[in-house]
């Protein structure tokens, strides 16, 4: 249907009885018996019928136009709402990205005093090696190594840079942060004091960098077993010379597994008590002594002690108050170091703990 341009309700009905319509009336009358009044009435009736139809068509057209206009307005509003929501979402995403990139500072415990000792800070080179789980000499974690690397970082000219990734950006970083030191000492040439201090710091930093617990336990037991063997070697060799003077010497090449086990327990217990003492002195909190608290305290105390890293596994497998904390079910975590010598070490027993002894809770409320 053609679009109606004007509202037919505004049309004025013609007067078909006027002289202007006489020619039309004459044509209609022709040879009929109709009068001019009859023809004028018929023309008025026909015009009115046509007018009514045109008004109805106009009304329908207006209703359709109104409906289409409403649909268009609704679609435009929905599109505007979607665009607004999209802009708000994009702004929220950008805000979250900006918040993530914004520097943050962690909280601190009010009134908490720093410990009595400070752990040497290894170089970025050593930390990078640990983060990527690569081999790095223990010297880098010794006090001498940390001091040497810090001095080299200050004295070397920082005019050479390498590329590193920071968040989603590429940044420049001094090459000295990625270079190994020419002064580094291999593990087997370290003095025992350097080795002992370095492995303590090494164990601390693999814990800070969230190495898997299994790997931490294995390395801790590895170093403890080395301590046990050194203690055995030192004492047995001294006693061998004493018995040689009395002409009653034993065969030093034959290992006494029972004696080795006893020294293993001695090293373990010494590390445990040192960890508990250090933790207790820094927290001054006491709770009833239980096996789980006792073992968990070892893990929460200073990881500079050899027992600290593996104690958490003991707490998870032991819930009784028996003084025996490490049984054959825990031994699979031990590294296969000298299996022939250590095969008899099936249990490690702590000395009895008096019921009145208070053990520090590693997780005070």
Number of C-alpha atoms within 10 A of each C-alpha: 5 5 8 13 7 9 13 18 13 8 10 8 10 12 13 20 17 10 10 10 15 15 10 15 21 14 10 16 15 9 8 7 8 13 13 19 12 14 20 20 15 13 20 17 12 12 15 14 12 13 17 14 13 16 18 14 17 19 15 12 16 14 12 12 12 12 12 12 12 12 12 12 12 12 12 12 12 12 12 12 12 12 12 12 12 12 12 12 12 12 12 12 12 12 12 12 11 11 11 11 12 9 7 8 6 4 6 7 6 6 6 9 9 8 12 8 6 7 16 17 19 22 21 15 18 26 21 14 14 17 13 8 11 9 9 19 19 24 25 29 29 26 17 16 24 20 17 17 23 15 11 13 15 9 8 10 10 12 8 11 14 12 11 12 10 10 9 7 7 10 12 12 15 16 14 21 17 17 11 15 14 6 11 17 15 12 15 10 10 16 10 11 9 18 18 18 20 26 22 21 23 27 23 21 22 21 16 10 11 10 15 10 15 14 16 20 22 18 22 24 22 16 17 19 20 12 18 20 15 12 17 20 14 11 11 17 13 11 14 16 15 13 13 11 9 9 9 10 13 13 7 13 6 7 13 12 15 12 12 20 21 16 18 22 19 18 18 22 17 16 19 23 15 18 23 27 15 16 22 19 12 16 15 9 14 14 13 14 18 19 21 20 19 26 27 25 25 32 24 19 25 19 23 21 27 31 27 27 29 26 23 19 18 20 21 11 14 17 14 12 15 13 15 15 22 20 16 10 10 16 13 11 16 17 17 13 13 10 10 10 14 17 12 12 18 14 16 20 16 17 11 9 16 8 10 8 12 16 22 27 25 22 9 9 4
